[in-house]
Amino acid sequence: MVNIEQLDLNLLRVLQAVLEEKSATRAAKRLHVTQSAVSNALTRLRSALGDPLVVRNARGLSATPRARELEPRLSSLMRSLETLLGDEPTFDPGVTTRQFTVACADYCTTILGPRLCELLRKRAPRASLRFVPLEQLSSGEGLAGNIDLHLGMPSQIPNGCASTSLFKDSFVCALRKTSKPAPKRLSLKTYLAADHVRVSVLSSTQDPIDVALTKRGLSRRVVLTVPHFSVVPPLVERGYVATLSRRLAQAQAHYYDLALCEPPLALGQRATRMVWHHRTDADAGSRFLRELVRDAADTLSPLGA
């Protein structure tokens, strides 16, 4: 029994050439190697298989019965290897049934999800899209495994990954709408006196708002911490204040009685990024998904519009 783990598959390629050419010289020329390299390969194969494989005759080399038995299976094996290692399989969005997996918080599913699904239905009608929580990035292999993309605001890009900025967002305060018009900007005194609800992504204990307040020696009164952005609006309707990404608050204000006003201090902007593993750089389906996400992001209205 031949130990396949110790067998150099290049030797089989040499044997195939010798059997088809019936000459070590012609096989060497075909493989762009020296004749001695062919002879050495045959010697190693003879030892491994326990058979001469080819013998000399007046017109060149003749295959032994064992070699003649191996030849058709050897040709089939080489064709299979060429197929396996050949050109990248064609990816056709129009017929693919591939399921794409994206890890993100519900902020991104609210902002990008509807447009992304619309584009996917148009360009790849038989494909499907699965959104999973950010926690799945740290369980299993994450982006190195079965997750195609991470959409979010990562503090750092993991090793082996690439990223690009999709869009930027600023902050706005969401208040319960009353009969009195909301101020254009919330005063610092009113802000600090309010009961706040904040969203904790991946169990974070601080966000940019708390960092900005701490730098001024201030702190807000956070009385509710929730894991999802989608539960914030009904809480704001009950009297709590939330400091949210502007795009999200504007989307939610269409469905809830929310008043939006500027926060009392400058909080700057944050970029939502698309992150993927380098293992997918050359994959046509993954490139299609990244282009789809980019196109969805490009359709967003200008910030504040």
Contacts in CASP RR format, 6 or more apart in sequence:
PFRMAT RR
TARGET T0000
AUTHOR 0000-0000-0000
METHOD contacts of the structure
MODEL  1
MVNIEQLDLNLLRVLQAVLEEKSATRAAKRLHVTQSAVSNALTRLRSALG
DPLVVRNARGLSATPRARELEPRLSSLMRSLETLLGDEPTFDPGVTTRQF
TVACADYCTTILGPRLCELLRKRAPRASLRFVPLEQLSSGEGLAGNIDLH
LGMPSQIPNGCASTSLFKDSFVCALRKTSKPAPKRLSLKTYLAADHVRVS
VLSSTQDPIDVALTKRGLSRRVVLTVPHFSVVPPLVERGYVATLSRRLAQ
AQAHYYDLALCEPPLALGQRATRMVWHHRTDADAGSRFLRELVRDAADTL
SPLGA
2 48 0 8 1.000
2 49 0 8 1.000
6 48 0 8 1.000
7 48 0 8 1.000
8 44 0 8 1.000
9 81 0 8 1.000
10 41 0 8 1.000
11 41 0 8 1.000
11 44 0 8 1.000
11 45 0 8 1.000
11 48 0 8 1.000
12 45 0 8 1.000
12 74 0 8 1.000
12 77 0 8 1.000
12 78 0 8 1.000
13 31 0 8 1.000
13 78 0 8 1.000
14 27 0 8 1.000
14 31 0 8 1.000
14 37 0 8 1.000
14 38 0 8 1.000
14 41 0 8 1.000
14 42 0 8 1.000
14 45 0 8 1.000
15 41 0 8 1.000
15 42 0 8 1.000
15 45 0 8 1.000
15 53 0 8 1.000
15 67 0 8 1.000
15 70 0 8 1.000
15 74 0 8 1.000
16 71 0 8 1.000
16 74 0 8 1.000
16 75 0 8 1.000
16 78 0 8 1.000
17 27 0 8 1.000
17 30 0 8 1.000
17 31 0 8 1.000
17 38 0 8 1.000
18 24 0 8 1.000
18 27 0 8 1.000
18 38 0 8 1.000
18 42 0 8 1.000
18 54 0 8 1.000
18 61 0 8 1.000
19 54 0 8 1.000
19 63 0 8 1.000
19 67 0 8 1.000
19 71 0 8 1.000
19 74 0 8 1.000
20 27 0 8 1.000
21 27 0 8 1.000
21 30 0 8 1.000
22 59 0 8 1.000
22 60 0 8 1.000
22 61 0 8 1.000
22 62 0 8 1.000
23 60 0 8 1.000
23 61 0 8 1.000
24 35 0 8 1.000
24 38 0 8 1.000
24 39 0 8 1.000
24 42 0 8 1.000
24 61 0 8 1.000
25 35 0 8 1.000
27 38 0 8 1.000
28 34 0 8 1.000
28 35 0 8 1.000
28 37 0 8 1.000
28 38 0 8 1.000
31 38 0 8 1.000
42 53 0 8 1.000
42 54 0 8 1.000
45 53 0 8 1.000
46 52 0 8 1.000
46 53 0 8 1.000
49 66 0 8 1.000
51 64 0 8 1.000
51 66 0 8 1.000
51 67 0 8 1.000
52 64 0 8 1.000
53 63 0 8 1.000
53 64 0 8 1.000
53 66 0 8 1.000
53 67 0 8 1.000
54 61 0 8 1.000
54 62 0 8 1.000
54 63 0 8 1.000
54 64 0 8 1.000
54 67 0 8 1.000
55 61 0 8 1.000
55 62 0 8 1.000
55 64 0 8 1.000
56 62 0 8 1.000
63 71 0 8 1.000
88 282 0 8 1.000
88 283 0 8 1.000
88 284 0 8 1.000
89 284 0 8 1.000
90 284 0 8 1.000
91 283 0 8 1.000
91 284 0 8 1.000
91 285 0 8 1.000
91 288 0 8 1.000
93 123 0 8 1.000
93 124 0 8 1.000
93 127 0 8 1.000
93 288 0 8 1.000
94 123 0 8 1.000
94 124 0 8 1.000
94 125 0 8 1.000
94 126 0 8 1.000
95 126 0 8 1.000
96 124 0 8 1.000
96 126 0 8 1.000
96 127 0 8 1.000
96 285 0 8 1.000
97 126 0 8 1.000
97 127 0 8 1.000
97 128 0 8 1.000
98 124 0 8 1.000
98 127 0 8 1.000
98 128 0 8 1.000
98 285 0 8 1.000
99 127 0 8 1.000
99 128 0 8 1.000
99 129 0 8 1.000
99 130 0 8 1.000
100 120 0 8 1.000
100 127 0 8 1.000
100 128 0 8 1.000
100 129 0 8 1.000
100 130 0 8 1.000
100 148 0 8 1.000
100 149 0 8 1.000
100 289 0 8 1.000
101 130 0 8 1.000
101 132 0 8 1.000
101 146 0 8 1.000
101 147 0 8 1.000
101 148 0 8 1.000
101 149 0 8 1.000
102 129 0 8 1.000
102 130 0 8 1.000
102 131 0 8 1.000
102 132 0 8 1.000
102 147 0 8 1.000
102 148 0 8 1.000
102 149 0 8 1.000
102 150 0 8 1.000
102 151 0 8 1.000
102 293 0 8 1.000
103 131 0 8 1.000
103 132 0 8 1.000
103 133 0 8 1.000
103 134 0 8 1.000
103 136 0 8 1.000
103 137 0 8 1.000
103 142 0 8 1.000
103 143 0 8 1.000
103 147 0 8 1.000
103 149 0 8 1.000
103 150 0 8 1.000
103 151 0 8 1.000
104 131 0 8 1.000
104 134 0 8 1.000
104 150 0 8 1.000
104 151 0 8 1.000
104 152 0 8 1.000
105 133 0 8 1.000
105 134 0 8 1.000
105 152 0 8 1.000
105 201 0 8 1.000
105 228 0 8 1.000
105 229 0 8 1.000
106 228 0 8 1.000
106 229 0 8 1.000
106 230 0 8 1.000
107 152 0 8 1.000
107 229 0 8 1.000
107 245 0 8 1.000
107 248 0 8 1.000
108 151 0 8 1.000
108 152 0 8 1.000
108 272 0 8 1.000
109 131 0 8 1.000
110 229 0 8 1.000
110 230 0 8 1.000
110 248 0 8 1.000
110 251 0 8 1.000
110 252 0 8 1.000
111 245 0 8 1.000
111 247 0 8 1.000
111 248 0 8 1.000
111 251 0 8 1.000
111 272 0 8 1.000
111 300 0 8 1.000
112 151 0 8 1.000
112 166 0 8 1.000
112 293 0 8 1.000
112 296 0 8 1.000
112 297 0 8 1.000
112 300 0 8 1.000
113 131 0 8 1.000
113 296 0 8 1.000
115 296 0 8 1.000
115 299 0 8 1.000
115 300 0 8 1.000
116 129 0 8 1.000
116 292 0 8 1.000
116 293 0 8 1.000
116 296 0 8 1.000
117 129 0 8 1.000
119 292 0 8 1.000
119 295 0 8 1.000
119 296 0 8 1.000
120 127 0 8 1.000
120 129 0 8 1.000
120 292 0 8 1.000
123 288 0 8 1.000
123 292 0 8 1.000
124 288 0 8 1.000
132 147 0 8 1.000
134 150 0 8 1.000
134 152 0 8 1.000
134 201 0 8 1.000
134 202 0 8 1.000
135 202 0 8 1.000
136 142 0 8 1.000
136 147 0 8 1.000
137 143 0 8 1.000
137 147 0 8 1.000
137 150 0 8 1.000
143 149 0 8 1.000
143 150 0 8 1.000
143 158 0 8 1.000
143 161 0 8 1.000
143 275 0 8 1.000
143 276 0 8 1.000
143 277 0 8 1.000
144 160 0 8 1.000
144 277 0 8 1.000
144 279 0 8 1.000
145 277 0 8 1.000
145 279 0 8 1.000
148 276 0 8 1.000
148 280 0 8 1.000
148 286 0 8 1.000
148 289 0 8 1.000
149 274 0 8 1.000
149 275 0 8 1.000
149 276 0 8 1.000
149 289 0 8 1.000
149 290 0 8 1.000
149 293 0 8 1.000
150 274 0 8 1.000
150 275 0 8 1.000
150 276 0 8 1.000
151 166 0 8 1.000
151 272 0 8 1.000
151 273 0 8 1.000
151 274 0 8 1.000
151 275 0 8 1.000
151 293 0 8 1.000
152 272 0 8 1.000
152 273 0 8 1.000
152 275 0 8 1.000
153 270 0 8 1.000
153 271 0 8 1.000
153 272 0 8 1.000
153 273 0 8 1.000
154 163 0 8 1.000
154 273 0 8 1.000
154 275 0 8 1.000
157 163 0 8 1.000
157 275 0 8 1.000
158 275 0 8 1.000
160 277 0 8 1.000
160 278 0 8 1.000
161 275 0 8 1.000
161 276 0 8 1.000
161 277 0 8 1.000
161 278 0 8 1.000
162 275 0 8 1.000
162 276 0 8 1.000
162 277 0 8 1.000
162 278 0 8 1.000
162 281 0 8 1.000
163 273 0 8 1.000
163 274 0 8 1.000
163 275 0 8 1.000
163 276 0 8 1.000
164 273 0 8 1.000
164 274 0 8 1.000
164 294 0 8 1.000
165 271 0 8 1.000
165 272 0 8 1.000
165 273 0 8 1.000
166 271 0 8 1.000
166 272 0 8 1.000
166 273 0 8 1.000
166 274 0 8 1.000
166 293 0 8 1.000
166 294 0 8 1.000
166 297 0 8 1.000
167 247 0 8 1.000
167 271 0 8 1.000
167 272 0 8 1.000
167 297 0 8 1.000
167 300 0 8 1.000
167 303 0 8 1.000
168 269 0 8 1.000
168 270 0 8 1.000
168 271 0 8 1.000
168 272 0 8 1.000
168 303 0 8 1.000
169 245 0 8 1.000
169 246 0 8 1.000
169 247 0 8 1.000
169 248 0 8 1.000
169 269 0 8 1.000
169 270 0 8 1.000
169 271 0 8 1.000
169 272 0 8 1.000
169 303 0 8 1.000
170 245 0 8 1.000
170 246 0 8 1.000
170 267 0 8 1.000
170 268 0 8 1.000
170 269 0 8 1.000
170 270 0 8 1.000
170 303 0 8 1.000
170 304 0 8 1.000
171 208 0 8 1.000
171 209 0 8 1.000
171 243 0 8 1.000
171 244 0 8 1.000
171 245 0 8 1.000
171 246 0 8 1.000
171 263 0 8 1.000
171 267 0 8 1.000
171 268 0 8 1.000
172 243 0 8 1.000
172 244 0 8 1.000
172 245 0 8 1.000
172 246 0 8 1.000
172 249 0 8 1.000
172 250 0 8 1.000
172 260 0 8 1.000
172 261 0 8 1.000
172 262 0 8 1.000
172 263 0 8 1.000
173 186 0 8 1.000
173 191 0 8 1.000
173 241 0 8 1.000
173 242 0 8 1.000
173 243 0 8 1.000
173 244 0 8 1.000
173 260 0 8 1.000
173 261 0 8 1.000
173 262 0 8 1.000
173 263 0 8 1.000
174 232 0 8 1.000
174 233 0 8 1.000
174 236 0 8 1.000
174 241 0 8 1.000
174 242 0 8 1.000
174 243 0 8 1.000
174 244 0 8 1.000
174 249 0 8 1.000
174 252 0 8 1.000
174 253 0 8 1.000
174 258 0 8 1.000
174 259 0 8 1.000
174 260 0 8 1.000
175 182 0 8 1.000
175 186 0 8 1.000
175 236 0 8 1.000
175 239 0 8 1.000
175 241 0 8 1.000
175 258 0 8 1.000
175 259 0 8 1.000
175 260 0 8 1.000
175 261 0 8 1.000
176 236 0 8 1.000
176 237 0 8 1.000
176 238 0 8 1.000
176 239 0 8 1.000
176 240 0 8 1.000
176 257 0 8 1.000
176 258 0 8 1.000
176 259 0 8 1.000
177 257 0 8 1.000
177 258 0 8 1.000
177 259 0 8 1.000
178 259 0 8 1.000
182 259 0 8 1.000
182 260 0 8 1.000
182 261 0 8 1.000
183 261 0 8 1.000
184 261 0 8 1.000
184 262 0 8 1.000
185 261 0 8 1.000
185 262 0 8 1.000
185 263 0 8 1.000
185 264 0 8 1.000
186 241 0 8 1.000
186 261 0 8 1.000
186 262 0 8 1.000
186 263 0 8 1.000
186 264 0 8 1.000
187 264 0 8 1.000
188 218 0 8 1.000
188 264 0 8 1.000
188 265 0 8 1.000
190 264 0 8 1.000
191 220 0 8 1.000
191 241 0 8 1.000
191 263 0 8 1.000
191 264 0 8 1.000
192 218 0 8 1.000
192 219 0 8 1.000
192 220 0 8 1.000
192 221 0 8 1.000
193 221 0 8 1.000
194 220 0 8 1.000
194 221 0 8 1.000
194 240 0 8 1.000
194 241 0 8 1.000
195 221 0 8 1.000
195 223 0 8 1.000
195 224 0 8 1.000
195 239 0 8 1.000
195 240 0 8 1.000
195 241 0 8 1.000
196 220 0 8 1.000
196 221 0 8 1.000
196 222 0 8 1.000
196 223 0 8 1.000
196 224 0 8 1.000
196 240 0 8 1.000
196 241 0 8 1.000
196 242 0 8 1.000
196 243 0 8 1.000
197 222 0 8 1.000
197 223 0 8 1.000
197 224 0 8 1.000
197 225 0 8 1.000
197 226 0 8 1.000
197 232 0 8 1.000
197 235 0 8 1.000
197 236 0 8 1.000
197 240 0 8 1.000
197 241 0 8 1.000
197 242 0 8 1.000
198 207 0 8 1.000
198 209 0 8 1.000
198 210 0 8 1.000
198 222 0 8 1.000
198 224 0 8 1.000
198 225 0 8 1.000
198 226 0 8 1.000
198 242 0 8 1.000
198 243 0 8 1.000
199 207 0 8 1.000
199 225 0 8 1.000
199 226 0 8 1.000
199 227 0 8 1.000
199 228 0 8 1.000
199 229 0 8 1.000
199 232 0 8 1.000
200 225 0 8 1.000
200 226 0 8 1.000
200 227 0 8 1.000
201 227 0 8 1.000
206 214 0 8 1.000
208 267 0 8 1.000
208 268 0 8 1.000
208 270 0 8 1.000
209 220 0 8 1.000
209 243 0 8 1.000
209 263 0 8 1.000
209 267 0 8 1.000
210 219 0 8 1.000
210 220 0 8 1.000
212 265 0 8 1.000
212 266 0 8 1.000
212 267 0 8 1.000
213 219 0 8 1.000
213 220 0 8 1.000
213 265 0 8 1.000
216 265 0 8 1.000
223 240 0 8 1.000
224 235 0 8 1.000
224 240 0 8 1.000
226 232 0 8 1.000
226 235 0 8 1.000
229 244 0 8 1.000
229 248 0 8 1.000
232 242 0 8 1.000
232 244 0 8 1.000
232 252 0 8 1.000
233 252 0 8 1.000
233 255 0 8 1.000
233 256 0 8 1.000
233 258 0 8 1.000
234 256 0 8 1.000
235 242 0 8 1.000
236 242 0 8 1.000
236 256 0 8 1.000
236 258 0 8 1.000
237 256 0 8 1.000
237 257 0 8 1.000
237 258 0 8 1.000
242 249 0 8 1.000
243 263 0 8 1.000
243 267 0 8 1.000
244 252 0 8 1.000
245 270 0 8 1.000
246 260 0 8 1.000
246 303 0 8 1.000
246 304 0 8 1.000
247 300 0 8 1.000
247 303 0 8 1.000
249 258 0 8 1.000
249 260 0 8 1.000
250 260 0 8 1.000
250 304 0 8 1.000
252 258 0 8 1.000
253 260 0 8 1.000
269 303 0 8 1.000
272 297 0 8 1.000
274 290 0 8 1.000
274 293 0 8 1.000
274 294 0 8 1.000
274 297 0 8 1.000
276 286 0 8 1.000
276 290 0 8 1.000
280 286 0 8 1.000
280 287 0 8 1.000
END
